[in-house]
Amino acid sequence: MQPFAYTAPTTVKEAVEILTKHGDKARPMAGGTDLLVQIRGGKFNLDAVVDIKKIPELNTLSNDSKSLNMGAAVPCHRIYEDPKISEDFPGLIDAAELIGGIQIQSRAGLGGNLCNSTPSGDGICPLIVLSAVANIEGSNGKRSIPVEDFCTGPGTNALKSGEILVSLSIPNQGSKFSSAYERFIPRNEMDIAVAGVASSILIGSNGKIESARVALASVGPTPILAKKASESLIGKEPGEAAFNEAGAIAKTECSPIEDMRGSIDQRRHLVDVLTVRTLNKSLERIGG
């Protein structure tokens, strides 16, 4: 492993300046649970690692009736140990409790999981179905993009040189909204999803589905917002018929590969099954 400089800035401006100076030879580090392994494996040849955990804005965590705002360096354990967040965003807890073991969860966070940008990232699809927004800052100022537009390929994302993810903002859509995430893995020790699905639904005053989102993990080069499956649910009575239809549509919106962990047909079948399961769980969490 090549020697590199370690820096721990205390402001976003300072972090951006260091990242801009070194360009592709620098990487931000939040928990480090992915980055340090990748450096040792030779994926990156770096001059500088920028530890962002000492920047206050990246460690904020607030939740009210309007939104949940989560700094990019907030570790998973702070999310699932918060009773109000667990009540308001159970689909987020599904993901936060899956990312590694307890030791990993004391360092790793959903922000880092998003920036790692792997198609199998357990935290990304739950953020997509919650309509999360990524708040970014760089030398050219601030900008925000929907999480579904953040990942651009396996391990690549929309961050430009010198930019960092500062926070994630998630709207609180009330008691008639909920979400869920499930994945399939061959065994507990193999902690990478063969396929995963997150779903969310909002029930309107007429008892029908007012809005819905279905997102797919590990079945394409990026996490996928299944738009057709999502749209198929709107205006329908929440239940078996609508959910089965959405599952059948969702499996046509992915482009899985075949590898040692699963076949294309298996992954498509899992998308169908997990879509129905997560929609049912979302409805149960609302009280339906």
Secondary structure, DSSP 8 states (H G I E B T S, - for coil): ----EEE--SSHHHHHHHHHHHGGGEEEESS-TTHHHHHHTTS---SEEEE-TT-GGGG-EEE-SSEEEEETT-BHHHHHT-HHHHHH-HHHHHHHTTSS-HHHHTT-BHHHHHHHT-TT-TTHHHHHHTT-EEEEEETTEEEEEEGGGTEEETTEES--TT-EEEEEEEE---TTEEEEEEEE-SSTT--S-SEEEEEEEEE-TTSSEEEEEEEEESSSSS-EE-HHHHHHHTTS-SSHHHHHHHHHHHTTS-----BTTB-HHHHHHHHHHHHHHHHHHHHHHHT-
